[in-house]
Amino acid sequence: MGNKENNIKKPGFKTLSIHHGETFAEETGCVMPPIFSTSTFKHGNKDNFDYTRSGNPNFRILESVLKSIEDSKYCTVFGSGISAVTAISSTLKSGDKILCESNLYGCTVRMFEKVFKKFGLEVLYTDFTNENNIKKISYFEPTLIWLESPTNPLLKVLDIKAICDEANKLEIPVVVDNTFSTALIQKPLDLGATLSVLSTTKFINGHSDALGGAVLTNNEEWNSKMLFSQKALGLQPSPLIVGSLREE
Ligand SMILES: Cc1ncc(COP(=O)(O)O)c(C=O)c1O
């Protein structure tokens, strides 16, 4: 007989989806977190909350759940998937080049083409299912690579690891929109991506009742940039986004 600790099963995906490390314990002993429907917090509280645009217990709970199922160090949540795309794009500057998989979600392309191009961002496209194009990444000299796999709408499946291996050699960050797979099927950060993006509106939410987005990363600098855009661009979600998640 092994000792008791060795017999404890590691929590699986379903458990991690509803339980997590962070607690915002309520002295009342409630087993479901209350919805912190407040814009402002009194100074001196335990978790240093001050204003919901820069942090609210409800969306910090969601961040904690998502990073536990994706096995990432950091997660930042947003008001929609497109807000998450905005947060990342807003870190780029005039003259930067974004190299995109040729089939991406239409509203992502619309944002790059109709909004960020106006600010001097160059947007390039390549078919990443073609191995030769992976070898040609250096030719484009991109600042950032943007993938989706499977893609929306064509459901193209990319070799994320092969693309990340090449990009990592060149020190180019790779973003993978993981909306269609979720961490249940695929963990882009484990395959070498710098950022994994989710429209939580889709399979993560599962009941078509709330828009949401998230960016996951193991990179501290990128995490700071995401937290900055969450509050500075007003991209934060509503506290209502996680009304059904447990506290511990
Ligand atoms: C792959 C992908 N990324 C991002 C988004 C945008 O998400 P949202 O509708 O939550 O803004 C969508 C929405 O359909 C999507 O399919």
The ligand as a Gaussian input file, in Angstrom:
#p B3LYP/6-31G(d) Opt

LIG

0 1
 C      -11.532000      32.323000     -33.739000
 C      -12.225000      33.505000     -33.150000
 N      -11.491000      34.449000     -32.538000
 C      -12.071000      35.543000     -31.991000
 C      -13.424000      35.742000     -32.055000
 C      -14.028000      36.986000     -31.468000
 O      -14.675000      36.710000     -30.280000
 P      -15.905000      37.575000     -29.691000
 O      -17.079000      37.331000     -30.573000
 O      -16.045000      37.020000     -28.307000
 O      -15.493000      39.001000     -29.695000
 C      -14.237000      34.773000     -32.670000
 C      -15.700000      34.959000     -32.752000
 O      -16.408000      34.267000     -33.479000
 C      -13.617000      33.634000     -33.245000
 O      -14.332000      32.692000     -33.879000

